[in-house]
Amino acid sequence: MRSVATVLQQLSRRSADGSQFPAACVPLRLHRHRYRWSAEDPFSGSSLYACRCGVVRPGL
């Protein structure tokens, strides 16, 4: 897994005269799913877990 510093270095761009744009100008959004119990699945009987981004997964 790459570190945030490595990603920022790879995303930083250079202008035509060779000066470097600050890495903050490059939009970067890292997201790690954090699942929480949301409901019971009526079809399989297992639990459903949802992330804050909207991804839903069944429990194992």
mmCIF file of the N, C-alpha and C atoms, coordinates in Angstrom:
data_MODEL
# 
_entry.id   MODEL 
# 
loop_
_atom_site.group_PDB 
_atom_site.id 
_atom_site.type_symbol 
_atom_site.label_atom_id 
_atom_site.label_alt_id 
_atom_site.label_comp_id 
_atom_site.label_asym_id 
_atom_site.label_entity_id 
_atom_site.label_seq_id 
_atom_site.pdbx_PDB_ins_code 
_atom_site.Cartn_x 
_atom_site.Cartn_y 
_atom_site.Cartn_z 
_atom_site.occupancy 
_atom_site.B_iso_or_equiv 
_atom_site.pdbx_formal_charge 
_atom_site.auth_seq_id 
_atom_site.auth_comp_id 
_atom_site.auth_asym_id 
_atom_site.auth_atom_id 
_atom_site.pdbx_PDB_model_num 
ATOM 1   N N  . MET A 1 1  ? 0.842   -1.173  0.000   1.00 0.00 ? 1  MET A N  1 
ATOM 2   C CA . MET A 1 1  ? 0.000   0.000   0.000   1.00 0.00 ? 1  MET A CA 1 
ATOM 3   C C  . MET A 1 1  ? 0.888   1.236   0.000   1.00 0.00 ? 1  MET A C  1 
ATOM 4   N N  . ARG A 1 2  ? 0.530   2.194   -0.831  1.00 0.00 ? 2  ARG A N  1 
ATOM 5   C CA . ARG A 1 2  ? 1.342   3.401   -0.929  1.00 0.00 ? 2  ARG A CA 1 
ATOM 6   C C  . ARG A 1 2  ? 0.976   4.383   0.173   1.00 0.00 ? 2  ARG A C  1 
ATOM 7   N N  . SER A 1 3  ? 1.963   5.145   0.613   1.00 0.00 ? 3  SER A N  1 
ATOM 8   C CA . SER A 1 3  ? 1.695   6.148   1.622   1.00 0.00 ? 3  SER A CA 1 
ATOM 9   C C  . SER A 1 3  ? 1.147   7.412   0.968   1.00 0.00 ? 3  SER A C  1 
ATOM 10  N N  . VAL A 1 4  ? 0.561   8.275   1.764   1.00 0.00 ? 4  VAL A N  1 
ATOM 11  C CA . VAL A 1 4  ? -0.010  9.519   1.254   1.00 0.00 ? 4  VAL A CA 1 
ATOM 12  C C  . VAL A 1 4  ? 1.081   10.385  0.632   1.00 0.00 ? 4  VAL A C  1 
ATOM 13  N N  . ALA A 1 5  ? 2.258   10.423  1.239   1.00 0.00 ? 5  ALA A N  1 
ATOM 14  C CA . ALA A 1 5  ? 3.356   11.228  0.701   1.00 0.00 ? 5  ALA A CA 1 
ATOM 15  C C  . ALA A 1 5  ? 3.760   10.755  -0.689  1.00 0.00 ? 5  ALA A C  1 
ATOM 16  N N  . THR A 1 6  ? 3.787   9.453   -0.900  1.00 0.00 ? 6  THR A N  1 
ATOM 17  C CA . THR A 1 6  ? 4.136   8.903   -2.208  1.00 0.00 ? 6  THR A CA 1 
ATOM 18  C C  . THR A 1 6  ? 3.091   9.285   -3.241  1.00 0.00 ? 6  THR A C  1 
ATOM 19  N N  . VAL A 1 7  ? 1.832   9.200   -2.865  1.00 0.00 ? 7  VAL A N  1 
ATOM 20  C CA . VAL A 1 7  ? 0.755   9.563   -3.783  1.00 0.00 ? 7  VAL A CA 1 
ATOM 21  C C  . VAL A 1 7  ? 0.839   11.041  -4.141  1.00 0.00 ? 7  VAL A C  1 
ATOM 22  N N  . LEU A 1 8  ? 1.085   11.898  -3.147  1.00 0.00 ? 8  LEU A N  1 
ATOM 23  C CA . LEU A 1 8  ? 1.182   13.333  -3.414  1.00 0.00 ? 8  LEU A CA 1 
ATOM 24  C C  . LEU A 1 8  ? 2.358   13.651  -4.317  1.00 0.00 ? 8  LEU A C  1 
ATOM 25  N N  . GLN A 1 9  ? 3.469   12.972  -4.138  1.00 0.00 ? 9  GLN A N  1 
ATOM 26  C CA . GLN A 1 9  ? 4.618   13.197  -5.008  1.00 0.00 ? 9  GLN A CA 1 
ATOM 27  C C  . GLN A 1 9  ? 4.306   12.798  -6.438  1.00 0.00 ? 9  GLN A C  1 
ATOM 28  N N  . GLN A 1 10 ? 3.597   11.712  -6.626  1.00 0.00 ? 10 GLN A N  1 
ATOM 29  C CA . GLN A 1 10 ? 3.257   11.255  -7.968  1.00 0.00 ? 10 GLN A CA 1 
ATOM 30  C C  . GLN A 1 10 ? 2.228   12.159  -8.624  1.00 0.00 ? 10 GLN A C  1 
ATOM 31  N N  . LEU A 1 11 ? 1.359   12.773  -7.814  1.00 0.00 ? 11 LEU A N  1 
ATOM 32  C CA . LEU A 1 11 ? 0.323   13.621  -8.364  1.00 0.00 ? 11 LEU A CA 1 
ATOM 33  C C  . LEU A 1 11 ? 0.768   15.059  -8.606  1.00 0.00 ? 11 LEU A C  1 
ATOM 34  N N  . SER A 1 12 ? 1.874   15.457  -8.010  1.00 0.00 ? 12 SER A N  1 
ATOM 35  C CA . SER A 1 12 ? 2.329   16.829  -8.217  1.00 0.00 ? 12 SER A CA 1 
ATOM 36  C C  . SER A 1 12 ? 2.745   17.002  -9.675  1.00 0.00 ? 12 SER A C  1 
ATOM 37  N N  . ARG A 1 13 ? 2.417   18.167  -10.223 1.00 0.00 ? 13 ARG A N  1 
ATOM 38  C CA . ARG A 1 13 ? 2.656   18.411  -11.645 1.00 0.00 ? 13 ARG A CA 1 
ATOM 39  C C  . ARG A 1 13 ? 3.684   19.526  -11.816 1.00 0.00 ? 13 ARG A C  1 
ATOM 40  N N  . ARG A 1 14 ? 4.266   19.571  -12.978 1.00 0.00 ? 14 ARG A N  1 
ATOM 41  C CA . ARG A 1 14 ? 5.224   20.618  -13.288 1.00 0.00 ? 14 ARG A CA 1 
ATOM 42  C C  . ARG A 1 14 ? 4.692   21.466  -14.437 1.00 0.00 ? 14 ARG A C  1 
ATOM 43  N N  . SER A 1 15 ? 4.944   22.757  -14.353 1.00 0.00 ? 15 SER A N  1 
ATOM 44  C CA . SER A 1 15 ? 4.517   23.651  -15.426 1.00 0.00 ? 15 SER A CA 1 
ATOM 45  C C  . SER A 1 15 ? 5.555   23.645  -16.540 1.00 0.00 ? 15 SER A C  1 
ATOM 46  N N  . ALA A 1 16 ? 5.306   24.410  -17.590 1.00 0.00 ? 16 ALA A N  1 
ATOM 47  C CA . ALA A 1 16 ? 6.191   24.432  -18.761 1.00 0.00 ? 16 ALA A CA 1 
ATOM 48  C C  . ALA A 1 16 ? 7.583   24.956  -18.417 1.00 0.00 ? 16 ALA A C  1 
ATOM 49  N N  . ASP A 1 17 ? 7.690   25.886  -17.463 1.00 0.00 ? 17 ASP A N  1 
ATOM 50  C CA . ASP A 1 17 ? 9.007   26.429  -17.107 1.00 0.00 ? 17 ASP A CA 1 
ATOM 51  C C  . ASP A 1 17 ? 9.733   25.583  -16.068 1.00 0.00 ? 17 ASP A C  1 
ATOM 52  N N  . GLY A 1 18 ? 9.137   24.479  -15.650 1.00 0.00 ? 18 GLY A N  1 
ATOM 53  C CA . GLY A 1 18 ? 9.800   23.562  -14.726 1.00 0.00 ? 18 GLY A CA 1 
ATOM 54  C C  . GLY A 1 18 ? 9.451   23.767  -13.273 1.00 0.00 ? 18 GLY A C  1 
ATOM 55  N N  . SER A 1 19 ? 8.709   24.851  -12.949 1.00 0.00 ? 19 SER A N  1 
ATOM 56  C CA . SER A 1 19 ? 8.329   25.050  -11.557 1.00 0.00 ? 19 SER A CA 1 
ATOM 57  C C  . SER A 1 19 ? 7.215   24.069  -11.199 1.00 0.00 ? 19 SER A C  1 
ATOM 58  N N  . GLN A 1 20 ? 7.191   23.685  -9.949  1.00 0.00 ? 20 GLN A N  1 
ATOM 59  C CA . GLN A 1 20 ? 6.268   22.652  -9.515  1.00 0.00 ? 20 GLN A CA 1 
ATOM 60  C C  . GLN A 1 20 ? 5.039   23.273  -8.859  1.00 0.00 ? 20 GLN A C  1 
ATOM 61  N N  . PHE A 1 21 ? 3.863   22.778  -9.216  1.00 0.00 ? 21 PHE A N  1 
ATOM 62  C CA . PHE A 1 21 ? 2.636   23.213  -8.559  1.00 0.00 ? 21 PHE A CA 1 
ATOM 63  C C  . PHE A 1 21 ? 2.587   22.573  -7.181  1.00 0.00 ? 21 PHE A C  1 
ATOM 64  N N  . PRO A 1 22 ? 2.023   23.253  -6.209  1.00 0.00 ? 22 PRO A N  1 
ATOM 65  C CA . PRO A 1 22 ? 1.895   22.613  -4.890  1.00 0.00 ? 22 PRO A CA 1 
ATOM 66  C C  . PRO A 1 22 ? 0.945   21.424  -4.969  1.00 0.00 ? 22 PRO A C  1 
ATOM 67  N N  . ALA A 1 23 ? 1.229   20.410  -4.199  1.00 0.00 ? 23 ALA A N  1 
ATOM 68  C CA . ALA A 1 23 ? 0.425   19.186  -4.226  1.00 0.00 ? 23 ALA A CA 1 
ATOM 69  C C  . ALA A 1 23 ? -0.998  19.441  -3.757  1.00 0.00 ? 23 ALA A C  1 
ATOM 70  N N  . ALA A 1 24 ? -1.207  20.517  -2.986  1.00 0.00 ? 24 ALA A N  1 
ATOM 71  C CA . ALA A 1 24 ? -2.553  20.821  -2.504  1.00 0.00 ? 24 ALA A CA 1 
ATOM 72  C C  . ALA A 1 24 ? -3.483  21.218  -3.635  1.00 0.00 ? 24 ALA A C  1 
ATOM 73  N N  . CYS A 1 25 ? -2.950  21.615  -4.774  1.00 0.00 ? 25 CYS A N  1 
ATOM 74  C CA . CYS A 1 25 ? -3.776  21.978  -5.923  1.00 0.00 ? 25 CYS A CA 1 
ATOM 75  C C  . CYS A 1 25 ? -4.380  20.756  -6.593  1.00 0.00 ? 25 CYS A C  1 
ATOM 76  N N  . VAL A 1 26 ? -3.807  19.606  -6.345  1.00 0.00 ? 26 VAL A N  1 
ATOM 77  C CA . VAL A 1 26 ? -4.278  18.379  -6.971  1.00 0.00 ? 26 VAL A CA 1 
ATOM 78  C C  . VAL A 1 26 ? -5.345  17.766  -6.071  1.00 0.00 ? 26 VAL A C  1 
ATOM 79  N N  . PRO A 1 27 ? -6.556  17.573  -6.583  1.00 0.00 ? 27 PRO A N  1 
ATOM 80  C CA . PRO A 1 27 ? -7.588  16.990  -5.721  1.00 0.00 ? 27 PRO A CA 1 
ATOM 81  C C  . PRO A 1 27 ? -7.247  15.547  -5.365  1.00 0.00 ? 27 PRO A C  1 
ATOM 82  N N  . LEU A 1 28 ? -7.281  15.239  -4.097  1.00 0.00 ? 28 LEU A N  1 
ATOM 83  C CA . LEU A 1 28 ? -6.943  13.906  -3.623  1.00 0.00 ? 28 LEU A CA 1 
ATOM 84  C C  . LEU A 1 28 ? -7.968  13.506  -2.580  1.00 0.00 ? 28 LEU A C  1 
ATOM 85  N N  . ARG A 1 29 ? -8.583  12.387  -2.814  1.00 0.00 ? 29 ARG A N  1 
ATOM 86  C CA . ARG A 1 29 ? -9.558  11.915  -1.843  1.00 0.00 ? 29 ARG A CA 1 
ATOM 87  C C  . ARG A 1 29 ? -9.325  10.434  -1.603  1.00 0.00 ? 29 ARG A C  1 
ATOM 88  N N  . LEU A 1 30 ? -8.736  10.142  -0.479  1.00 0.00 ? 30 LEU A N  1 
ATOM 89  C CA . LEU A 1 30 ? -8.532  8.752   -0.087  1.00 0.00 ? 30 LEU A CA 1 
ATOM 90  C C  . LEU A 1 30 ? -9.706  8.332   0.786   1.00 0.00 ? 30 LEU A C  1 
ATOM 91  N N  . HIS A 1 31 ? -10.223 7.148   0.547   1.00 0.00 ? 31 HIS A N  1 
ATOM 92  C CA . HIS A 1 31 ? -11.366 6.688   1.324   1.00 0.00 ? 31 HIS A CA 1 
ATOM 93  C C  . HIS A 1 31 ? -11.163 5.228   1.699   1.00 0.00 ? 31 HIS A C  1 
ATOM 94  N N  . ARG A 1 32 ? -11.370 4.949   2.940   1.00 0.00 ? 32 ARG A N  1 
ATOM 95  C CA . ARG A 1 32 ? -11.333 3.579   3.427   1.00 0.00 ? 32 ARG A CA 1 
ATOM 96  C C  . ARG A 1 32 ? -12.717 3.263   3.971   1.00 0.00 ? 32 ARG A C  1 
ATOM 97  N N  . HIS A 1 33 ? -13.290 2.176   3.491   1.00 0.00 ? 33 HIS A N  1 
ATOM 98  C CA . HIS A 1 33 ? -14.642 1.841   3.908   1.00 0.00 ? 33 HIS A CA 1 
ATOM 99  C C  . HIS A 1 33 ? -14.679 1.514   5.390   1.00 0.00 ? 33 HIS A C  1 
ATOM 100 N N  . ARG A 1 34 ? -15.644 2.117   6.072   1.00 0.00 ? 34 ARG A N  1 
ATOM 101 C CA . ARG A 1 34 ? -15.895 1.831   7.487   1.00 0.00 ? 34 ARG A CA 1 
ATOM 102 C C  . ARG A 1 34 ? -17.335 1.377   7.590   1.00 0.00 ? 34 ARG A C  1 
ATOM 103 N N  . TYR A 1 35 ? -17.501 0.076   7.695   1.00 0.00 ? 35 TYR A N  1 
ATOM 104 C CA . TYR A 1 35 ? -18.839 -0.500  7.687   1.00 0.00 ? 35 TYR A CA 1 
ATOM 105 C C  . TYR A 1 35 ? -19.433 -0.528  9.087   1.00 0.00 ? 35 TYR A C  1 
ATOM 106 N N  . ARG A 1 36 ? -20.727 -0.203  9.157   1.00 0.00 ? 36 ARG A N  1 
ATOM 107 C CA . ARG A 1 36 ? -21.499 -0.297  10.391  1.00 0.00 ? 36 ARG A CA 1 
ATOM 108 C C  . ARG A 1 36 ? -22.779 -1.058  10.100  1.00 0.00 ? 36 ARG A C  1 
ATOM 109 N N  . TRP A 1 37 ? -23.285 -1.745  11.109  1.00 0.00 ? 37 TRP A N  1 
ATOM 110 C CA . TRP A 1 37 ? -24.514 -2.483  10.920  1.00 0.00 ? 37 TRP A CA 1 
ATOM 111 C C  . TRP A 1 37 ? -25.622 -1.523  10.527  1.00 0.00 ? 37 TRP A C  1 
ATOM 112 N N  . SER A 1 38 ? -26.406 -1.888  9.508   1.00 0.00 ? 38 SER A N  1 
ATOM 113 C CA . SER A 1 38 ? -27.498 -1.004  9.112   1.00 0.00 ? 38 SER A CA 1 
ATOM 114 C C  . SER A 1 38 ? -28.862 -1.682  9.184   1.00 0.00 ? 38 SER A C  1 
ATOM 115 N N  . ALA A 1 39 ? -28.969 -2.960  8.801   1.00 0.00 ? 39 ALA A N  1 
ATOM 116 C CA . ALA A 1 39 ? -30.272 -3.630  8.811   1.00 0.00 ? 39 ALA A CA 1 
ATOM 117 C C  . ALA A 1 39 ? -30.091 -5.133  8.635   1.00 0.00 ? 39 ALA A C  1 
ATOM 118 N N  . GLU A 1 40 ? -31.205 -5.839  8.790   1.00 0.00 ? 40 GLU A N  1 
ATOM 119 C CA . GLU A 1 40 ? -31.237 -7.277  8.515   1.00 0.00 ? 40 GLU A CA 1 
ATOM 120 C C  . GLU A 1 40 ? -31.690 -7.475  7.070   1.00 0.00 ? 40 GLU A C  1 
ATOM 121 N N  . ASP A 1 41 ? -31.086 -8.408  6.346   1.00 0.00 ? 41 ASP A N  1 
ATOM 122 C CA . ASP A 1 41 ? -31.482 -8.732  4.982   1.00 0.00 ? 41 ASP A CA 1 
ATOM 123 C C  . ASP A 1 41 ? -32.674 -9.692  5.048   1.00 0.00 ? 41 ASP A C  1 
ATOM 124 N N  . PRO A 1 42 ? -33.838 -9.275  4.532   1.00 0.00 ? 42 PRO A N  1 
ATOM 125 C CA . PRO A 1 42 ? -35.021 -10.146 4.654   1.00 0.00 ? 42 PRO A CA 1 
ATOM 126 C C  . PRO A 1 42 ? -34.951 -11.405 3.792   1.00 0.00 ? 42 PRO A C  1 
ATOM 127 N N  . PHE A 1 43 ? -34.090 -11.425 2.787   1.00 0.00 ? 43 PHE A N  1 
ATOM 128 C CA . PHE A 1 43 ? -34.036 -12.565 1.879   1.00 0.00 ? 43 PHE A CA 1 
ATOM 129 C C  . PHE A 1 43 ? -33.080 -13.654 2.355   1.00 0.00 ? 43 PHE A C  1 
ATOM 130 N N  . SER A 1 44 ? -31.934 -13.242 2.879   1.00 0.00 ? 44 SER A N  1 
ATOM 131 C CA . SER A 1 44 ? -30.948 -14.251 3.276   1.00 0.00 ? 44 SER A CA 1 
ATOM 132 C C  . SER A 1 44 ? -30.860 -14.435 4.790   1.00 0.00 ? 44 SER A C  1 
ATOM 133 N N  . GLY A 1 45 ? -31.404 -13.505 5.550   1.00 0.00 ? 45 GLY A N  1 
ATOM 134 C CA . GLY A 1 45 ? -31.335 -13.615 6.996   1.00 0.00 ? 45 GLY A CA 1 
ATOM 135 C C  . GLY A 1 45 ? -30.030 -13.113 7.586   1.00 0.00 ? 45 GLY A C  1 
ATOM 136 N N  . SER A 1 46 ? -29.099 -12.629 6.742   1.00 0.00 ? 46 SER A N  1 
ATOM 137 C CA . SER A 1 46 ? -27.840 -12.110 7.262   1.00 0.00 ? 46 SER A CA 1 
ATOM 138 C C  . SER A 1 46 ? -27.968 -10.611 7.542   1.00 0.00 ? 46 SER A C  1 
ATOM 139 N N  . SER A 1 47 ? -26.988 -10.057 8.195   1.00 0.00 ? 47 SER A N  1 
ATOM 140 C CA . SER A 1 47 ? -26.980 -8.632  8.496   1.00 0.00 ? 47 SER A CA 1 
ATOM 141 C C  . SER A 1 47 ? -26.380 -7.858  7.336   1.00 0.00 ? 47 SER A C  1 
ATOM 142 N N  . LEU A 1 48 ? -26.841 -6.611  7.156   1.00 0.00 ? 48 LEU A N  1 
ATOM 143 C CA . LEU A 1 48 ? -26.284 -5.723  6.143   1.00 0.00 ? 48 LEU A CA 1 
ATOM 144 C C  . LEU A 1 48 ? -25.471 -4.639  6.830   1.00 0.00 ? 48 LEU A C  1 
ATOM 145 N N  . TYR A 1 49 ? -24.308 -4.377  6.279   1.00 0.00 ? 49 TYR A N  1 
ATOM 146 C CA . TYR A 1 49 ? -23.418 -3.361  6.819   1.00 0.00 ? 49 TYR A CA 1 
ATOM 147 C C  . TYR A 1 49 ? -23.204 -2.291  5.758   1.00 0.00 ? 49 TYR A C  1 
ATOM 148 N N  . ALA A 1 50 ? -23.346 -1.007  6.144   1.00 0.00 ? 50 ALA A N  1 
ATOM 149 C CA . ALA A 1 50 ? -23.238 0.094   5.200   1.00 0.00 ? 50 ALA A CA 1 
ATOM 150 C C  . ALA A 1 50 ? -22.070 0.997   5.572   1.00 0.00 ? 50 ALA A C  1 
ATOM 151 N N  . CYS A 1 51 ? -21.423 1.533   4.546   1.00 0.00 ? 51 CYS A N  1 
ATOM 152 C CA . CYS A 1 51 ? -20.373 2.521   4.720   1.00 0.00 ? 51 CYS A CA 1 
ATOM 153 C C  . CYS A 1 51 ? -20.991 3.902   4.575   1.00 0.00 ? 51 CYS A C  1 
ATOM 154 N N  . ARG A 1 52 ? -20.325 4.922   5.047   1.00 0.00 ? 52 ARG A N  1 
ATOM 155 C CA . ARG A 1 52 ? -20.855 6.283   4.947   1.00 0.00 ? 52 ARG A CA 1 
ATOM 156 C C  . ARG A 1 52 ? -20.928 6.779   3.505   1.00 0.00 ? 52 ARG A C  1 
ATOM 157 N N  . CYS A 1 53 ? -20.199 6.131   2.589   1.00 0.00 ? 53 CYS A N  1 
ATOM 158 C CA . CYS A 1 53 ? -20.226 6.532   1.182   1.00 0.00 ? 53 CYS A CA 1 
ATOM 159 C C  . CYS A 1 53 ? -21.385 5.890   0.436   1.00 0.00 ? 53 CYS A C  1 
ATOM 160 N N  . GLY A 1 54 ? -22.095 4.950   1.064   1.00 0.00 ? 54 GLY A N  1 
ATOM 161 C CA . GLY A 1 54 ? -23.247 4.332   0.429   1.00 0.00 ? 54 GLY A CA 1 
ATOM 162 C C  . GLY A 1 54 ? -23.053 2.888   0.018   1.00 0.00 ? 54 GLY A C  1 
ATOM 163 N N  . VAL A 1 55 ? -21.850 2.340   0.127   1.00 0.00 ? 55 VAL A N  1 
ATOM 164 C CA . VAL A 1 55 ? -21.613 0.943   -0.213  1.00 0.00 ? 55 VAL A CA 1 
ATOM 165 C C  . VAL A 1 55 ? -22.186 0.063   0.880   1.00 0.00 ? 55 VAL A C  1 
ATOM 166 N N  . VAL A 1 56 ? -22.939 -0.953  0.472   1.00 0.00 ? 56 VAL A N  1 
ATOM 167 C CA . VAL A 1 56 ? -23.572 -1.862  1.428   1.00 0.00 ? 56 VAL A CA 1 
ATOM 168 C C  . VAL A 1 56 ? -23.073 -3.279  1.149   1.00 0.00 ? 56 VAL A C  1 
ATOM 169 N N  . ARG A 1 57 ? -22.742 -4.013  2.221   1.00 0.00 ? 57 ARG A N  1 
ATOM 170 C CA . ARG A 1 57 ? -22.279 -5.405  2.091   1.00 0.00 ? 57 ARG A CA 1 
ATOM 171 C C  . ARG A 1 57 ? -22.998 -6.279  3.083   1.00 0.00 ? 57 ARG A C  1 
ATOM 172 N N  . PRO A 1 58 ? -23.223 -7.523  2.690   1.00 0.00 ? 58 PRO A N  1 
ATOM 173 C CA . PRO A 1 58 ? -23.821 -8.464  3.646   1.00 0.00 ? 58 PRO A CA 1 
ATOM 174 C C  . PRO A 1 58 ? -22.770 -8.960  4.638   1.00 0.00 ? 58 PRO A C  1 
ATOM 175 N N  . GLY A 1 59 ? -23.227 -9.324  5.817   1.00 0.00 ? 59 GLY A N  1 
ATOM 176 C CA . GLY A 1 59 ? -22.331 -9.911  6.806   1.00 0.00 ? 59 GLY A CA 1 
ATOM 177 C C  . GLY A 1 59 ? -21.983 -11.333 6.436   1.00 0.00 ? 59 GLY A C  1 
ATOM 178 N N  . LEU A 1 60 ? -20.873 -11.807 6.938   1.00 0.00 ? 60 LEU A N  1 
ATOM 179 C CA . LEU A 1 60 ? -20.449 -13.175 6.612   1.00 0.00 ? 60 LEU A CA 1 
ATOM 180 C C  . LEU A 1 60 ? -20.967 -14.162 7.632   1.00 0.00 ? 60 LEU A C  1 
# 
